[in-house]
Amino acid sequence: MADDKTFVAGQDRARVAAEEEYQVAAFARRHGMSPDEVIEMIERIGNDRDALEREAAKLRRH
């Protein structure tokens, strides 16, 4: 099912949906990553945005 972009609740912003290309692409651009790297991170960590942000910050430091 496609994401309804007209309804954005807190729980929607708290997650990065791997199946939604625009969410993956936006996260990748913001963190200087490739979309494939973001999808791999989601598969490894889960789709919680806070956890993904922390992991992306760790990767940037190395």
N, C-alpha and C positions, 0 to 999 in steps of 0.2 A: 504494500500500500504506500502510495506517495505521501510525503510529509505535507501537511496542510500548513502552508506558510502564513496563512491569515490568522492562525491560532498559535501564539507563542506563549506558553506558560513556563513557569519556573522549571518544571521537570524537563521540558524540551531543551532549554538552554543549558541544563546540567549534564547533557549527554552529547556525544559526537556520534552520529549515525554513520557507520561504515558504508551502508548501502546508499547513502545520499551523497552523490559526487560533489555537490556544491559545498557541503559541510566539510568533507575531507579536503577539498581544494582550498577552502578558506583557512582551515587550520594549518595546512601545509605551508601556504604563503606566509601566514603570520609567524611561523616558526622556522622558516628557511629550510623546509623539508620537502621531500617528494611525496606525492599522494600514496605511493606504495609503502614508504616508510611509516606514514600515519596509519595506514591499514594494518601493517604488521604490529605497530604499537597497540592498536585497538584489540587485535587478536591476542596479544600477550598480556595486556593490562586490563582490558575491558574498556567500556565506552564512557566512563565517568570523566567529565571534562577537567575537573580539578586534578585528578591523578595523571591525566595525559599532559596537562600543562606542567606539572612538576617533572615528569619524565622528559619532556621536551627541553625544559630548562637545564636539566642535568646533562643532556646530550650536547647542548650548546656550549657548556663549560668545558667539555673535553676536547 
